[in-house]
Amino acid sequence: MKLFLRVLRWAFIVIVVLFAGLLTAAHWVKSRDSDEEIAENFRHERVKAVVHRYKINDRTIRYMETDEPGQDSLPVVLFVHGAPSSSAFFTKFFKDTTLINHAHLVAVDRPGYGYSDFGRVETSIVKQARLLQPLMNRYRKAPFIMLVGSSYGGSVAARLAMNNPDLVDQVVFVSSALGPGLERTYPISYFIDKPPLRWLIPRLLLLANDEKLAHREALTEILPDWSKIKAGVTFLHGQRDDLVYPTNVAFGRTHLINAKSKEFLLPENRHDIVFKKREYVAQIISNILTTYAHSIDPVKSSHKEYMTANQ
């Protein structure tokens, strides 16, 4: 009996500590910026960020983009965030001159996050990509389209590339979850999925948890379509990442049978590349843009223009 009580006490302590950690994380994670906060954040910047929304089915999707003359002729870089997060995750990229001088930047609030119907989660990667398809249609005349997916956002970026093989030119997977089961699910995730803990967890964390618990099934659903990706692919992953395992890189490389890929594995990093190596990520993106600018393929450009004109 004493042993049972001791185990019960320690289990209670562990749950309390984990719960406190979750609340602390929810407090410190920058979940979203309002339209007014974005305007104020860029008030003194040479290149502004402007906010737009569109309706699709019964959903509202919000995104922001850089705003300057001549941007229609620039390559488009579309950032897709992970969980829990929003387009605010990429604000510093929108102020990076190595990027804004060479590309039209776009960042979207994924369904359920930011101001895209906050709290109304969509756990299907296939359905999320459908809800973001209007963005692909909006920029289909761009000379070059790059998708940058961080963590869970990489899953959605992969699906967008599958759905738009003749539009997407490059995909950058940053610490991305790509293979079914190649990520850690902590035991606490199953506890907070049910009452009474579910009633106490901040909504932002519930969104991420709901996606996490459905992620294996969602990734399995898109598994047959990896061969549809024709874009160039770049992997950036921390070799010490114990949340989304580095084996996702090998998975992606194996399944990209119709795409060329390269990888940058960072030996000292965990699941923190965008936080701790933001300048490095920006430089990788900039290098890709520079390569595009110096080696435009007229045949591919003509094919892309033909596909755009006939859709």
N, C-alpha and C positions, 0 to 999 in steps of 0.2 A: 504493500500500500504506500509506504514511504517513497519507494522508487517511482511509483506511478505519479505521485504528487510532485516529486522533483522534476520528472520529465514534463509534466503538465505545466509546471511553473516556468521551466526554461522555454517551452514552446510558446507560452504567452509572452515571455520577454522578447523572443525572436520576432514574433508577429508585431509587437509594439514598436520595436526598433525599425523593422522594415516599413511599417506604416508611417512612422515619423520620417523616415528617409524619403518615402514617396511624397509626403506633404512638403518636405523641404525642396525636393526636386521640382514639384509643381510651382512652388513659390519663385524659384530662381530661373526656371525656363522661360524665355521670352516667347510667350505664346502667340501674340499678334499685335499689329499696329493698326489703329483706326485710320481712316482716310485723312483726317485732320493731322494725326501724328506723322503720317508719311509726308504730307505737304510741308509741315514744319521742319521735319528732319532734313528735307532737301531744299529748304528756302534759300540757303546761301551757297548751294552747289551750282556749278556751271551747267551741268546736265541734270534736269529735274526728273523725278519719278512721278508718273501720273497713274491714277487708279481707274480701272474700268470694271464693269460687270456685264455678264450676259446670262440669259435664261436658257435652259435646256430641259425639256420635259417639265418637271415640277421643281427643278433645282436652280439655285443661283450660284454662279461661280464668280469669284473676284480675283483679279490679277492686277499687277502693276508692271509698267514698262518705262524705259527711258524715253525721253521726249526731246528731240532736237531735229533741226532741219536736215533733210537728206537721208534720214534713217531708213527709208524704204529700200535704198540700194545697199544697205549693210547686211552682213550675215546676222542671223537671229540666234541668240543663245537663250534657251528656255530652261529655267531652273525649277526642279520639282523636289520639294522638301520631304523629309522623313516624318517620324512621329516620336514624341509629340512636338509639333512645330507649326510653322506657317511661312508665308512668303517673307516675313520679317527676318527669317533666318539668313537671308541673302542680302540684306541691306548694305553691308560693307562692300560686297561685290559691285553694287550699283554706284559706288563712289570710287572704284578702282580705275584709274586712268588707263592702265594697261588693257582694260576691257572696254570701257565706254568710248575710247577713241577708235575702236575697231569693230564694234558690234552693237546691235540693237538688243538690249537685255530685257528679258521678260521673266517674271516670277509669279507663280500661281498659288493660291490657297487651295490645297486639295479638298475634295468634298468632305465636309464635316469640320474642317479646320479654318482658322483665321476668321474671315467673314464670308466663307462659302457655306452658309447654313451651319454655323458652328454648333456642334453637338449632334448633328445628324450624320452619323458615320455610315460609310459604304465600305464593306469589307471585301468586296469583289474587285480584283485588279482589272478584270475585263470591263466591268461597269464604270469604274473610275476613269479608265482610258476613254470610254465613250463620252463621258461627261466633259473631258478635256479636249475632245476632238475639235470643237469649234476654234480652239487656239491654233491647231494645226492648219485648219482651213483659212484662218485669218492671215497666217504668214506663209501660205503656200507659194506666193510669188517671190519670196525672199531668195536671193542667190545661193544661200547656204543656211542650213538649219542644223543646229547642235542642241541636243538634249543633255542636261546635266542632272542626274538623279542622285540624291543623297539618301543612303540607308533604304527605308521603305520606298522613297521616291524613285530609287533605281528600278524597283519592280514595275512601277507605273511607266517609267521612261522606256523600259524594255517593251512593254505592251504597245506603247505609242509607236515605237520603231517597227514592231511587227505589223501594225495596222497601216503604216505609211512608209513602206519600203522605198518608194520612189521620191519621197519628199525629205526624209531624214538623212542627212549626210554623215553625222557623227553623233555618237553617244558616249558620254563620260559617266562611268559608274564610280561613285565615291562611297566606299564602305557599304556597298549595296547588297541587299538580300535578294538573291536570284534563284538559288536552288531550294527545293522543298526540304525543310528540316535542317538546313545548314545555318541555324541560328539558335541562340539560347533562349529558352522560355523558363523563367524562374518559377518555382512552386507557388510563390505568392500570387502569380497571375491567375491561377485557378481559384484561389481563395477569394480574391477581390472581384471575381466574376459573378459571385452570388451574394445575396443578402446574408448578413446585415452589412458586411464590409463594403459592398457595392454602393450602398446608400451614403457612405461616408467619404468615398474617394472623389477628388475633384474631377469634373467632367473631362478636362483635357487629358488626364491620365486614363480615364475609362475609354476614351476614343482610341488611344494607342494600344490599350490592353485588348480591346475588341478586335482590332486589326491583327495584333500579335497572335491571338488564339485562332484566328481564321487564316493565318498566313500560309501555312502548309497547303491547305486545300486550294487557296487562291493561286499559289505558285504552280501547283499541280495542274490546274486548269489551263494555264498558258504554256505548259511544258511542250506540247506538240508543235508549237509555232515558232520556236527559236530559229529554225531554218529560214524564216521569212525576213530576218534582219539582214540587210545588205550594207548598212552604214559601217563606217569605220568605228571601232570601239576602243576605248581606253579605260583601263581599270586602275583605280587608286585605292589601295587597301592597306590597313595596318596589320602587320604580321602578328601583333599581340592582341588583336581584336577578339575578345572573348564574348562578345554579344552577337555580332554577325561575323561568322567565322571566315578566315582567309580562303578556305576551300571553295567559297563562292566564286573566286576568280577562276580556279581550275574548272569548275562547273560551267561557267560562262564560256570559257575558251573552248571547251569540248563541244558545246552545243551550237557555237557560232560557225556552222559549216559553210555559210555563204558570206562571211564577213571577216575582214582582217582585223586583228586586235593586237594591242600591246599593253603591257602592265607595268605599274610602278608600285612595288611592295615596300612599305616603309617599316623597317625593322623595329623601331622604338615606339610606334604608335599603336594605340588601341582603337576604339570607336570614336575617335576625336579629331579626325583629320581636318574637317572644316573649321573646327575651333582653333586647333594648334598649328595648322599648316595652311591657313587660308591663302596667304601670299603664294605658297607653292601651288595650290590648286588653281589660283588665278593665272599663274605663269604657264601651267600645263594647258589651260584653255586658250591663253594668248598664243602659245606656240602652235596650237592647232589652227587658229585663225590666220597666223602668219604663213603657215604652210599652205593653207587654202589660197591666200592672196597671191602667193608666188607660183602656184602650180594649178591654176584653174584648168579643168579638163573640158575643152569645148564640146566634146561628144556628150559627156555626161550633162553639161549645162543645157545643151540642145534637147536632150532626152527629157530632162526635168521640165523645161519650158513646154515641151509637147504634152507631157502628162498633165501639167497644170492647166493648159488651155483646153484639154479634153475631159476635164472633171467638173 
